[in-house]
């Protein structure tokens, strides 16, 4: 049933065949209480108007075009259900956004750590490239030979001092 808000001049109901039955609430029979929409009101009663589905849709379409439906504040359970569904969807999407924001923050931290590691590795590479390209064994042998040469040189100096 549509329009059963207090003070409405008409009450509308759609029957299973698609015919709209519109009862005039100001009709004397309705005001006296001898006629109610819940009763089976005869189709030929003066308080009742019958409107076919197509006629009703044409009226609604024209009223919509004229902007007359915008001010109607009637209760519509379908709208409430849609609103509830949209609110749930919005809340779910906000949760997804929060998850993505957390993932972004985690990835930014990982990126900073990777950049720090890359910078450290770059410094190590530069240090390694600045050293001669010798093996550790070669360095040890070179030190040993240098040590032997110094000892030999010292012995030579010592021998030279003894002769003089």
N, CA and C atoms as a LAMMPS dump frame, in Angstrom:
ITEM: TIMESTEP
0
ITEM: NUMBER OF ATOMS
492
ITEM: BOX BOUNDS ff ff ff
-5.0000000000000000e+02 5.0000000000000000e+02
-5.0000000000000000e+02 5.0000000000000000e+02
-5.0000000000000000e+02 5.0000000000000000e+02
ITEM: ATOMS id mol type element x y z
1 1 1 N 0.843 -1.176 0
2 1 2 C 0 0 0
3 1 3 C 0.888 1.239 0
4 2 1 N 0.517 2.23 -0.788
5 2 2 C 1.292 3.451 -0.931
6 2 3 C 0.461 4.623 -0.427
7 3 1 N 1.094 5.603 0.199
8 3 2 C 0.411 6.848 0.527
9 3 3 C -0.397 6.81 1.797
10 4 1 N -0.208 5.884 2.678
11 4 2 C -1.013 5.823 3.879
12 4 3 C -0.414 6.683 4.991
13 5 1 N 0.135 7.812 4.634
14 5 2 C 0.652 8.749 5.614
15 5 3 C -0.495 9.637 6.066
16 6 1 N -0.416 10.118 7.313
17 6 2 C -1.497 10.937 7.85
18 6 3 C -1.814 12.137 6.985
19 7 1 N -3.096 12.385 6.746
20 7 2 C -3.531 13.541 5.99
21 7 3 C -3.437 13.396 4.488
22 8 1 N -3.107 12.238 3.978
23 8 2 C -3.029 12.037 2.53
24 8 3 C -4.451 12.001 1.964
25 9 1 N -4.675 12.716 0.862
26 9 2 C -6.032 12.73 0.291
27 9 3 C -6.376 11.433 -0.454
28 10 1 N -5.388 10.669 -0.839
29 10 2 C -5.631 9.433 -1.569
30 10 3 C -4.728 8.334 -1.031
31 11 1 N -5.211 7.113 -1.131
32 11 2 C -4.426 5.934 -0.794
33 11 3 C -4.418 5.056 -2.035
34 12 1 N -3.225 4.602 -2.437
35 12 2 C -3.116 3.806 -3.663
36 12 3 C -2.623 2.4 -3.317
37 13 1 N -3.129 1.436 -4.076
38 13 2 C -2.723 0.047 -3.919
39 13 3 C -2.72 -0.594 -5.296
40 14 1 N -1.729 -1.422 -5.555
41 14 2 C -1.626 -2.106 -6.853
42 14 3 C -2.037 -3.551 -6.666
43 15 1 N -2.978 -3.989 -7.471
44 15 2 C -3.406 -5.388 -7.356
45 15 3 C -2.526 -6.275 -8.238
46 16 1 N -2.595 -7.594 -8.078
47 16 2 C -1.722 -8.499 -8.825
48 16 3 C -1.825 -8.372 -10.348
49 17 1 N -2.917 -7.886 -10.861
50 17 2 C -3.072 -7.759 -12.311
51 17 3 C -2.393 -6.503 -12.853
52 18 1 N -1.852 -5.639 -11.942
53 18 2 C -1.178 -4.425 -12.372
54 18 3 C -2.089 -3.214 -12.379
55 19 1 N -3.319 -3.343 -11.938
56 19 2 C -4.254 -2.219 -11.878
57 19 3 C -4.078 -1.495 -10.553
58 20 1 N -4.002 -0.181 -10.637
59 20 2 C -3.88 0.628 -9.432
60 20 3 C -5.275 1.011 -8.97
61 21 1 N -5.534 0.775 -7.687
62 21 2 C -6.813 1.117 -7.065
63 21 3 C -6.546 2.301 -6.144
64 22 1 N -7.161 3.452 -6.456
65 22 2 C -6.893 4.677 -5.71
66 22 3 C -8.17 5.094 -4.984
67 23 1 N -8.054 5.13 -3.65
68 23 2 C -9.212 5.455 -2.812
69 23 3 C -9.103 6.899 -2.341
70 24 1 N -10.195 7.648 -2.488
71 24 2 C -10.247 9.032 -2.029
72 24 3 C -10.58 9.013 -0.539
73 25 1 N -9.592 9.455 0.29
74 25 2 C -9.787 9.362 1.743
75 25 3 C -10.757 10.416 2.273
76 26 1 N -11.086 11.432 1.481
77 26 2 C -12.037 12.46 1.907
78 26 3 C -13.48 12.145 1.518
79 27 1 N -13.714 11.005 0.893
80 27 2 C -15.085 10.629 0.515
81 27 3 C -15.903 10.403 1.781
82 28 1 N -17.196 10.822 1.781
83 28 2 C -18.036 10.696 2.982
84 28 3 C -18.1 9.263 3.536
85 29 1 N -18.126 8.245 2.669
86 29 2 C -18.192 6.863 3.165
87 29 3 C -16.907 6.496 3.938
88 30 1 N -15.78 6.998 3.475
89 30 2 C -14.514 6.73 4.167
90 30 3 C -14.468 7.507 5.471
91 31 1 N -14.923 8.779 5.455
92 31 2 C -14.906 9.613 6.652
93 31 3 C -15.829 9.061 7.739
94 32 1 N -16.957 8.512 7.334
95 32 2 C -17.9 7.911 8.297
96 32 3 C -17.388 6.584 8.846
97 33 1 N -16.408 5.994 8.144
98 33 2 C -15.874 4.713 8.59
99 33 3 C -16.621 3.515 8.029
100 34 1 N -17.558 3.763 7.106
101 34 2 C -18.294 2.646 6.516
102 34 3 C -17.522 2.006 5.37
103 35 1 N -16.429 2.652 4.968
104 35 2 C -15.626 2.135 3.859
105 35 3 C -14.146 2.274 4.217
106 36 1 N -13.4 1.185 4.063
107 36 2 C -11.968 1.186 4.358
108 36 3 C -11.257 0.496 3.214
109 37 1 N -10.06 0.901 2.961
110 37 2 C -9.307 0.321 1.857
111 37 3 C -8.999 -1.15 2.097
112 38 1 N -8.967 -1.511 3.385
113 38 2 C -8.717 -2.908 3.713
114 38 3 C -9.924 -3.774 3.299
115 39 1 N -11.077 -3.147 3.187
116 39 2 C -12.268 -3.872 2.726
117 39 3 C -12.147 -4.098 1.229
118 40 1 N -12.967 -4.987 0.706
119 40 2 C -13.02 -5.209 -0.74
120 40 3 C -13.972 -4.169 -1.315
121 41 1 N -13.388 -3.041 -1.751
122 41 2 C -14.181 -1.93 -2.275
123 41 3 C -14.576 -2.275 -3.705
124 42 1 N -15.87 -2.181 -4.029
125 42 2 C -16.312 -2.481 -5.393
126 42 3 C -15.682 -1.523 -6.404
127 43 1 N -15.376 -2.046 -7.6
128 43 2 C -14.729 -1.246 -8.637
129 43 3 C -15.556 -0.04 -9.062
130 44 1 N -16.876 -0.108 -8.913
131 44 2 C -17.727 0.992 -9.375
132 44 3 C -18.07 1.993 -8.267
133 45 1 N -17.445 1.866 -7.09
134 45 2 C -17.727 2.79 -5.98
135 45 3 C -17.159 4.161 -6.337
136 46 1 N -17.909 5.251 -6.047
137 46 2 C -17.463 6.604 -6.413
138 46 3 C -16.179 7.051 -5.695
139 47 1 N -15.815 6.428 -4.566
140 47 2 C -14.608 6.807 -3.833
141 47 3 C -13.363 6.138 -4.426
142 48 1 N -13.566 5.224 -5.379
143 48 2 C -12.469 4.447 -5.933
144 48 3 C -12.237 4.781 -7.403
145 49 1 N -10.972 4.964 -7.748
146 49 2 C -10.609 5.168 -9.146
147 49 3 C -9.691 4.023 -9.539
148 50 1 N -9.891 3.484 -10.733
149 50 2 C -9.04 2.419 -11.251
150 50 3 C -8.131 3.002 -12.323
151 51 1 N -6.838 2.712 -12.205
152 51 2 C -5.855 3.223 -13.162
153 51 3 C -5.024 2.023 -13.61
154 52 1 N -4.947 1.855 -14.925
155 52 2 C -4.147 0.759 -15.464
156 52 3 C -2.652 1.062 -15.263
157 53 1 N -1.828 -0.007 -15.262
158 53 2 C -0.387 0.115 -15.028
159 53 3 C 0.255 1.131 -15.982
160 54 1 N -0.078 1.052 -17.256
161 54 2 C 0.501 1.972 -18.243
162 54 3 C 0.106 3.409 -17.967
163 55 1 N -1.137 3.638 -17.58
164 55 2 C -1.6 4.988 -17.256
165 55 3 C -0.847 5.529 -16.033
166 56 1 N -0.695 4.662 -15.038
167 56 2 C 0.018 5.05 -13.82
168 56 3 C 1.47 5.44 -14.138
169 57 1 N 2.137 4.605 -14.946
170 57 2 C 3.524 4.883 -15.308
171 57 3 C 3.642 6.184 -16.094
172 58 1 N 2.682 6.451 -16.948
173 58 2 C 2.692 7.709 -17.704
174 58 3 C 2.553 8.903 -16.757
175 59 1 N 1.697 8.782 -15.746
176 59 2 C 1.524 9.866 -14.762
177 59 3 C 2.822 10.089 -13.99
178 60 1 N 3.442 8.992 -13.525
179 60 2 C 4.691 9.089 -12.761
180 60 3 C 5.799 9.703 -13.626
181 61 1 N 5.874 9.263 -14.88
182 61 2 C 6.9 9.78 -15.791
183 61 3 C 6.733 11.286 -15.981
184 62 1 N 5.52 11.734 -16.194
185 62 2 C 5.263 13.158 -16.401
186 62 3 C 5.523 13.948 -15.116
187 63 1 N 5.099 13.395 -13.975
188 63 2 C 5.337 14.072 -12.691
189 63 3 C 6.841 14.185 -12.438
190 64 1 N 7.581 13.164 -12.798
191 64 2 C 9.033 13.194 -12.643
192 64 3 C 9.637 14.253 -13.553
193 65 1 N 9.172 14.303 -14.806
194 65 2 C 9.674 15.29 -15.754
195 65 3 C 9.406 16.704 -15.256
196 66 1 N 8.272 16.923 -14.613
197 66 2 C 7.917 18.237 -14.093
198 66 3 C 8.602 18.549 -12.763
199 67 1 N 9.305 17.559 -12.193
200 67 2 C 10.005 17.752 -10.925
201 67 3 C 9.112 17.667 -9.715
202 68 1 N 7.933 17.11 -9.886
203 68 2 C 6.984 17.053 -8.78
204 68 3 C 7.298 15.927 -7.796
205 69 1 N 8.097 14.967 -8.172
206 69 2 C 8.386 13.843 -7.293
207 69 3 C 9.558 14.124 -6.362
208 70 1 N 10.279 15.194 -6.62
209 70 2 C 11.455 15.487 -5.813
210 70 3 C 11.11 15.818 -4.373
211 71 1 N 9.977 16.432 -4.113
212 71 2 C 9.613 16.862 -2.774
213 71 3 C 8.873 15.788 -1.989
214 72 1 N 8.593 14.662 -2.612
215 72 2 C 7.852 13.618 -1.915
216 72 3 C 8.772 12.946 -0.916
217 73 1 N 8.42 12.968 0.326
218 73 2 C 9.259 12.395 1.374
219 73 3 C 8.696 11.108 1.92
220 74 1 N 7.975 10.386 1.129
221 74 2 C 7.368 9.14 1.599
222 74 3 C 8.403 8.075 1.917
223 75 1 N 8.04 7.174 2.751
224 75 2 C 8.907 6.072 3.148
225 75 3 C 8.957 5.042 2.043
226 76 1 N 10.161 4.648 1.682
227 76 2 C 10.336 3.639 0.647
228 76 3 C 11.31 2.587 1.182
229 77 1 N 10.801 1.401 1.524
230 77 2 C 11.683 0.379 2.085
231 77 3 C 12.797 -0.025 1.125
232 78 1 N 12.515 -0.018 -0.165
233 78 2 C 13.555 -0.37 -1.141
234 78 3 C 14.702 0.62 -1.079
235 79 1 N 14.38 1.909 -0.955
236 79 2 C 15.416 2.935 -0.862
237 79 3 C 16.239 2.751 0.4
238 80 1 N 15.567 2.413 1.483
239 80 2 C 16.281 2.194 2.738
240 80 3 C 17.215 0.994 2.62
241 81 1 N 16.751 -0.067 1.982
242 81 2 C 17.597 -1.248 1.781
243 81 3 C 18.789 -0.904 0.897
244 82 1 N 18.541 -0.139 -0.166
245 82 2 C 19.64 0.268 -1.045
246 82 3 C 20.637 1.139 -0.285
247 83 1 N 20.114 2.056 0.539
248 83 2 C 20.981 2.922 1.327
249 83 3 C 21.826 2.091 2.287
250 84 1 N 21.21 1.123 2.952
251 84 2 C 21.933 0.247 3.881
252 84 3 C 23.018 -0.529 3.133
253 85 1 N 22.673 -1.042 1.943
254 85 2 C 23.647 -1.79 1.14
255 85 3 C 24.803 -0.88 0.722
256 86 1 N 24.487 0.366 0.34
257 86 2 C 25.535 1.315 -0.042
258 86 3 C 26.415 1.678 1.153
259 87 1 N 25.805 1.808 2.337
260 87 2 C 26.587 2.101 3.533
261 87 3 C 27.534 0.947 3.842
262 88 1 N 27.042 -0.287 3.709
263 88 2 C 27.894 -1.465 3.934
264 88 3 C 29.03 -1.506 2.914
265 89 1 N 28.696 -1.237 1.656
266 89 2 C 29.708 -1.244 0.595
267 89 3 C 30.752 -0.15 0.845
268 90 1 N 30.295 1.011 1.284
269 90 2 C 31.21 2.113 1.583
270 90 3 C 32.144 1.732 2.73
271 91 1 N 31.582 1.124 3.774
272 91 2 C 32.414 0.701 4.91
273 91 3 C 33.44 -0.337 4.458
274 92 1 N 33.027 -1.274 3.629
275 92 2 C 33.951 -2.303 3.124
276 92 3 C 35.045 -1.655 2.286
277 93 1 N 34.683 -0.706 1.441
278 93 2 C 35.682 -0.045 0.602
279 93 3 C 36.629 0.804 1.446
280 94 1 N 36.125 1.369 2.545
281 94 2 C 37.004 2.121 3.433
282 94 3 C 37.997 1.182 4.12
283 95 1 N 37.544 -0.042 4.466
284 95 2 C 38.465 -1.029 5.04
285 95 3 C 39.534 -1.406 4.017
286 96 1 N 39.121 -1.59 2.77
287 96 2 C 40.076 -1.936 1.711
288 96 3 C 41.078 -0.804 1.524
289 97 1 N 40.603 0.429 1.53
290 97 2 C 41.486 1.589 1.388
291 97 3 C 42.49 1.623 2.537
292 98 1 N 42.02 1.365 3.767
293 98 2 C 42.924 1.354 4.924
294 98 3 C 43.98 0.262 4.767
295 99 1 N 43.577 -0.911 4.265
296 99 2 C 44.543 -1.992 4.026
297 99 3 C 45.574 -1.573 2.987
298 100 1 N 45.123 -0.946 1.909
299 100 2 C 46.042 -0.486 0.871
300 100 3 C 46.992 0.574 1.418
301 101 1 N 46.477 1.475 2.236
302 101 2 C 47.335 2.507 2.814
303 101 3 C 48.406 1.874 3.703
304 102 1 N 48.034 0.827 4.458
305 102 2 C 49.014 0.129 5.288
306 102 3 C 50.049 -0.575 4.416
307 103 1 N 49.588 -1.197 3.332
308 103 2 C 50.516 -1.851 2.41
309 103 3 C 51.481 -0.836 1.796
310 104 1 N 50.971 0.338 1.448
311 104 2 C 51.811 1.395 0.88
312 104 3 C 52.865 1.816 1.9
313 105 1 N 52.456 2.001 3.16
314 105 2 C 53.407 2.397 4.202
315 105 3 C 54.472 1.31 4.384
316 106 1 N 54.059 0.038 4.391
317 106 2 C 55.022 -1.07 4.526
318 106 3 C 55.992 -1.096 3.348
319 107 1 N 55.471 -0.906 2.145
320 107 2 C 56.319 -0.918 0.954
321 107 3 C 57.277 0.268 0.935
322 108 1 N 56.823 1.424 1.42
323 108 2 C 57.703 2.587 1.487
324 108 3 C 58.854 2.326 2.46
325 109 1 N 58.565 1.666 3.588
326 109 2 C 59.61 1.307 4.541
327 109 3 C 60.593 0.331 3.909
328 110 1 N 60.072 -0.685 3.217
329 110 2 C 60.94 -1.646 2.526
330 110 3 C 61.801 -0.946 1.473
331 111 1 N 61.229 0.007 0.77
332 111 2 C 61.967 0.748 -0.252
333 111 3 C 63.106 1.552 0.385
334 112 1 N 62.817 2.222 1.505
335 112 2 C 63.868 2.973 2.197
336 112 3 C 64.992 2.035 2.643
337 113 1 N 64.615 0.872 3.179
338 113 2 C 65.625 -0.09 3.612
339 113 3 C 66.428 -0.603 2.419
340 114 1 N 65.786 -0.863 1.318
341 114 2 C 66.479 -1.329 0.114
342 114 3 C 67.415 -0.239 -0.418
343 115 1 N 66.974 1.01 -0.388
344 115 2 C 67.833 2.125 -0.826
345 115 3 C 69.051 2.261 0.08
346 116 1 N 68.838 2.098 1.398
347 116 2 C 69.975 2.155 2.329
348 116 3 C 70.952 1.03 2.047
349 117 1 N 70.431 -0.179 1.826
350 117 2 C 71.294 -1.327 1.528
351 117 3 C 72.041 -1.11 0.214
352 118 1 N 71.361 -0.556 -0.78
353 118 2 C 71.995 -0.293 -2.067
354 118 3 C 73.1 0.747 -1.915
355 119 1 N 72.848 1.771 -1.112
356 119 2 C 73.852 2.804 -0.878
357 119 3 C 75.069 2.204 -0.179
358 120 1 N 74.842 1.359 0.82
359 120 2 C 75.938 0.693 1.526
360 120 3 C 76.732 -0.2 0.571
361 121 1 N 76.032 -0.948 -0.26
362 121 2 C 76.687 -1.83 -1.231
363 121 3 C 77.51 -1.01 -2.228
364 122 1 N 76.98 0.122 -2.643
365 122 2 C 77.695 0.988 -3.582
366 122 3 C 79.003 1.479 -2.956
367 123 1 N 78.959 1.85 -1.672
368 123 2 C 80.167 2.294 -0.978
369 123 3 C 81.179 1.156 -0.903
370 124 1 N 80.734 -0.041 -0.611
371 124 2 C 81.64 -1.195 -0.541
372 124 3 C 82.289 -1.465 -1.896
373 125 1 N 81.498 -1.343 -2.932
374 125 2 C 82.025 -1.572 -4.287
375 125 3 C 83.082 -0.527 -4.612
376 126 1 N 82.823 0.73 -4.265
377 126 2 C 83.793 1.794 -4.516
378 126 3 C 85.087 1.543 -3.756
379 127 1 N 84.987 1.096 -2.5
380 127 2 C 86.176 0.795 -1.711
381 127 3 C 86.929 -0.37 -2.344
382 128 1 N 86.182 -1.4 -2.732
383 128 2 C 86.815 -2.571 -3.339
384 128 3 C 87.493 -2.208 -4.657
385 129 1 N 86.912 -1.317 -5.42
386 129 2 C 87.484 -0.931 -6.705
387 129 3 C 88.707 -0.038 -6.526
388 130 1 N 88.793 0.668 -5.414
389 130 2 C 89.938 1.541 -5.189
390 130 3 C 91.177 0.748 -4.776
391 131 1 N 91.017 -0.443 -4.254
392 131 2 C 92.148 -1.299 -3.885
393 131 3 C 92.697 -1.959 -5.15
394 132 1 N 94.022 -2.316 -5.102
395 132 2 C 94.584 -3.024 -6.261
396 132 3 C 93.901 -4.381 -6.441
397 133 1 N 93.969 -4.867 -7.608
398 133 2 C 93.291 -6.108 -7.943
399 133 3 C 94.166 -7.332 -7.646
400 134 1 N 94.73 -7.416 -6.463
401 134 2 C 95.59 -8.539 -6.078
402 134 3 C 94.845 -9.452 -5.137
403 135 1 N 95.287 -10.689 -5.128
404 135 2 C 94.697 -11.626 -4.182
405 135 3 C 95.359 -11.455 -2.825
406 136 1 N 94.778 -12.023 -1.817
407 136 2 C 95.326 -11.924 -0.469
408 136 3 C 96.674 -12.661 -0.386
409 137 1 N 96.787 -13.786 -1.084
410 137 2 C 98.053 -14.548 -1.111
411 137 3 C 99.175 -13.689 -1.694
412 138 1 N 98.83 -12.998 -2.767
413 138 2 C 99.83 -12.142 -3.41
414 138 3 C 100.303 -11.071 -2.437
415 139 1 N 99.376 -10.463 -1.727
416 139 2 C 99.722 -9.419 -0.754
417 139 3 C 100.638 -9.975 0.327
418 140 1 N 100.321 -11.191 0.815
419 140 2 C 101.162 -11.803 1.849
420 140 3 C 102.572 -12.1 1.32
421 141 1 N 102.645 -12.614 0.103
422 141 2 C 103.951 -12.906 -0.499
423 141 3 C 104.74 -11.62 -0.688
424 142 1 N 104.058 -10.565 -1.112
425 142 2 C 104.728 -9.281 -1.324
426 142 3 C 105.274 -8.754 -0.006
427 143 1 N 104.485 -8.874 1.076
428 143 2 C 104.949 -8.432 2.39
429 143 3 C 106.155 -9.251 2.842
430 144 1 N 106.069 -10.548 2.577
431 144 2 C 107.195 -11.416 2.969
432 144 3 C 108.457 -11.035 2.213
433 145 1 N 108.353 -10.806 0.919
434 145 2 C 109.513 -10.433 0.103
435 145 3 C 110.054 -9.089 0.562
436 146 1 N 109.158 -8.132 0.843
437 146 2 C 109.605 -6.823 1.333
438 146 3 C 110.36 -6.983 2.65
439 147 1 N 109.842 -7.853 3.501
440 147 2 C 110.512 -8.097 4.785
441 147 3 C 111.891 -8.711 4.589
442 148 1 N 112.002 -9.673 3.674
443 148 2 C 113.296 -10.312 3.391
444 148 3 C 114.264 -9.283 2.827
445 149 1 N 113.796 -8.431 1.926
446 149 2 C 114.655 -7.395 1.347
447 149 3 C 115.157 -6.432 2.426
448 150 1 N 114.338 -6.069 3.347
449 150 2 C 114.761 -5.175 4.43
450 150 3 C 115.827 -5.848 5.291
451 151 1 N 115.567 -7.116 5.598
452 151 2 C 116.548 -7.846 6.415
453 151 3 C 117.888 -7.947 5.668
454 152 1 N 117.805 -8.241 4.387
455 152 2 C 119.026 -8.356 3.584
456 152 3 C 119.734 -7.014 3.547
457 153 1 N 118.973 -5.957 3.381
458 153 2 C 119.56 -4.628 3.332
459 153 3 C 120.202 -4.297 4.672
460 154 1 N 119.583 -4.673 5.757
461 154 2 C 120.154 -4.403 7.075
462 154 3 C 121.445 -5.202 7.275
463 155 1 N 121.444 -6.427 6.814
464 155 2 C 122.648 -7.246 6.927
465 155 3 C 123.789 -6.63 6.097
466 156 1 N 123.457 -6.169 4.922
467 156 2 C 124.453 -5.544 4.064
468 156 3 C 125.018 -4.3 4.748
469 157 1 N 124.143 -3.537 5.361
470 157 2 C 124.608 -2.342 6.053
471 157 3 C 125.496 -2.729 7.235
472 158 1 N 125.082 -3.773 7.937
473 158 2 C 125.884 -4.245 9.064
474 158 3 C 127.242 -4.747 8.609
475 159 1 N 127.312 -5.434 7.499
476 159 2 C 128.574 -5.941 6.948
477 159 3 C 129.424 -4.77 6.506
478 160 1 N 128.876 -3.792 5.922
479 160 2 C 129.62 -2.64 5.453
480 160 3 C 130.204 -1.891 6.642
481 161 1 N 129.515 -1.829 7.719
482 161 2 C 129.982 -1.124 8.907
483 161 3 C 131.142 -1.889 9.539
484 162 1 N 131.151 -3.179 9.484
485 162 2 C 132.218 -3.977 10.082
486 162 3 C 133.501 -3.805 9.29
487 163 1 N 133.457 -3.635 8.02
488 163 2 C 134.639 -3.509 7.175
489 163 3 C 135.268 -2.16 7.445
490 164 1 N 134.575 -1.18 7.64
491 164 2 C 135.169 0.117 7.825
492 164 3 C 135.635 0.321 9.201
